[in-house]
Each structure stands twice: as structure tokens, then as C-alpha cells.
Amino acid sequence: MAKRNVVWTRTADIQFVGILEYWAKRNKSTSYSKKLLKLVSERTKQISEKPLIYKTTDFKDTRVASLGNFSFYYKVNDKEIIITAFWDNRQNPKKLLKILKSKK
């Protein structure tokens, strides 16, 4: 399978930036946020190279890749991988359900 471009939806981008900002503010340092950014970059690269290695979900054409306390929800098509949500697994799952249902 050829490497595909990864596209973040506005929702996923807002979630990810919000998480980075939360940890920077909470820790009064950007070191954890920078570490998380590096890990996310590595996982995104892995998803672009082998998008089908992660689990399917109950949502149409949506897969999930875990990264510690976080999960990527994404869809694969012929040209690209679309990250639909970046989720902190410690949040209320009902909020995630609402997001994933809106991305059908």
C-alpha cells in the first residue's frame, strides 16, 4: 500500500491544539506538549504508511489508533487519510460519540 497524505479535519485539529495548550498551561511548561507533538507526528507517519494495521470501529470506514491516553480516529480513501478526531481517552466518551456520528 502506497504512502498517503494525512489530512486533519478542523475538529481533530482543534482537539489536538486544545490538548497541547491544556498541558502547557497545566504544567507551566511546553516540554510535555513538545513530546506529545513528536509522538503524534511519528504515529501519523506510521498511519500514512500502513493505515489498515489499526482496528476498525463501529463507525463507517473509521479506524482507531491508540497512543497512550490518546486515540486517533481516521478514515482511509485511495488518496489520503483523514483524521476525524484526536481524543483524550480520559474525557467523557459521550462527547466523542457525538463527534464521530457527525463525521459519517
C-alpha positions in Angstrom: 0.0 0.0 0.0 1.4 3.4 -1.0 2.0 6.1 1.5 -0.9 8.6 1.6 -1.1 12.2 2.7 -2.6 12.8 6.1 -5.3 15.5 6.4 -6.6 16.6 9.7 -10.2 17.8 9.9 -10.9 21.1 11.6 -12.4 19.2 14.6 -9.4 17.0 15.0 -7.0 19.9 14.7 -8.9 21.9 17.3 -8.9 18.9 19.7 -5.2 18.4 19.3 -4.2 22.0 19.7 -6.6 22.2 22.7 -4.8 19.2 24.3 -1.4 20.7 23.7 -2.5 24.1 25.2 -4.1 22.3 28.2 -0.8 20.5 29.1 1.3 23.6 28.5 -0.9 25.6 30.8 -1.2 22.8 33.4 2.5 22.0 33.6 3.6 25.7 33.1 6.0 24.2 30.5 5.9 23.2 26.9 8.1 20.2 27.3 5.3 17.6 27.6 3.4 19.3 24.7 6.6 19.1 22.5 7.0 15.4 23.4 3.4 14.7 22.6 3.7 16.6 19.3 6.7 14.4 18.4 4.8 11.2 19.3 1.8 12.3 17.3 4.0 13.1 14.3 5.6 9.6 14.5 2.2 7.9 14.8 0.7 9.9 11.9 3.7 8.8 9.7 3.0 5.2 10.7 -0.7 5.6 9.8 0.2 7.1 6.4 2.4 4.2 5.6 0.2 1.3 6.9 -3.3 2.7 7.5 -5.0 -0.7 7.8 -3.0 -2.0 10.7 -5.2 -0.4 13.3 -8.6 -1.5 14.5 -11.9 -0.8 12.7 -14.7 0.8 14.7 -18.5 0.6 14.6 -18.5 3.8 12.6 -18.5 3.5 8.8 -15.0 3.4 7.3 -13.4 4.6 10.6 -10.4 3.2 12.3 -8.7 3.9 15.6 -5.0 4.1 16.6 -4.1 4.4 20.2 -1.2 6.4 21.6 -1.1 6.1 25.4 -4.0 8.1 26.8 -5.0 9.4 23.3 -6.6 8.0 20.2 -6.7 8.9 16.6 -9.9 8.3 14.7 -9.4 8.3 10.9 -10.8 7.3 7.6 -8.8 5.9 4.6 -9.5 6.5 0.9 -7.5 6.0 -2.2 -5.6 9.3 -2.0 -5.5 10.3 1.7 -6.0 9.5 5.3 -8.5 11.8 7.1 -8.0 12.2 10.8 -11.6 12.9 12.1 -10.8 13.1 15.8 -7.9 13.3 18.2 -9.2 12.1 21.5 -8.0 12.2 25.1 -9.4 8.8 26.4 -10.0 10.3 29.9 -12.8 12.5 28.6 -16.5 11.7 28.6 -17.0 9.2 25.8 -20.5 10.6 25.0 -18.8 13.7 23.6 -16.6 11.5 21.3 -19.7 9.6 20.2 -21.3 12.8 19.1 -18.2 13.8 17.1 -17.9 10.5 15.4 -21.6 10.4 14.5 -21.3 13.8 12.8 -18.5 12.6 10.6 -20.4 10.0 8.6 
